[in-house]
Amino acid sequence: MTKTRVSITIDGNIAKVIENYYREKVKIAAEKGEAIPKLSNIYEEIIERGWESKSGTRKK
């Protein structure tokens, strides 16, 4: 798959939700002794799966 540069604008509430999601991923990785995920990979995941702003939940 070809990588494409994407520019997005998010508001403060979504930024907090993304930050909390990232912190949770880091916490899980640290507990398991795995590598800490890069923030850019988290944004790629969000773009791939989509992100729903309602109630700060991830779209599945």
C-alpha positions as CSV (number, residue, x, y, z in Angstrom):
1,M,0.0,0.0,0.0
2,T,1.3,3.4,-0.9
3,K,1.7,5.9,1.9
4,T,0.1,9.3,1.5
5,R,0.7,12.4,3.6
6,V,-2.6,13.5,5.3
7,S,-3.2,16.8,7.1
8,I,-6.1,16.9,9.6
9,T,-7.5,19.5,12.0
10,I,-9.0,18.3,15.3
11,D,-10.6,20.1,18.2
12,G,-9.5,20.0,21.8
13,N,-12.0,17.4,22.8
14,I,-10.9,14.9,20.1
15,A,-7.3,15.7,20.9
16,K,-7.9,14.6,24.5
17,V,-9.6,11.4,23.4
18,I,-6.8,10.6,21.1
19,E,-4.2,11.3,23.8
20,N,-6.0,9.1,26.3
21,Y,-6.2,6.3,23.7
22,Y,-2.5,6.6,23.1
23,R,-1.7,6.6,26.8
24,E,-3.8,3.4,27.2
25,K,-1.9,1.8,24.3
26,V,1.5,2.8,25.9
27,K,0.3,1.5,29.3
28,I,-0.6,-1.9,27.8
29,A,2.6,-2.1,25.9
30,A,4.7,-1.3,29.0
31,E,2.9,-3.8,31.1
32,K,3.5,-6.5,28.5
33,G,7.1,-5.4,28.0
34,E,6.5,-4.6,24.3
35,A,7.8,-1.7,22.3
36,I,6.0,1.6,22.9
37,P,3.9,2.5,19.8
38,K,4.7,5.6,17.9
39,L,2.1,8.4,18.0
40,S,2.2,8.5,14.1
41,N,1.1,4.9,14.1
42,I,-1.8,5.8,16.3
43,Y,-2.9,8.5,13.9
44,E,-2.5,6.0,11.0
45,E,-4.8,3.6,12.8
46,I,-7.3,6.3,13.5
47,I,-7.4,7.3,9.8
48,E,-7.7,3.7,8.7
49,R,-10.5,2.7,11.0
50,G,-12.2,6.1,11.2
51,W,-12.9,8.0,14.4
52,E,-16.3,8.9,15.7
53,S,-16.5,12.0,17.9
54,K,-19.7,10.9,19.6
55,S,-19.0,10.0,23.3
56,G,-15.3,9.8,22.5
57,T,-15.5,6.2,21.3
58,R,-13.7,4.6,18.5
59,K,-15.7,3.4,15.4
60,K,-15.4,-0.4,15.0
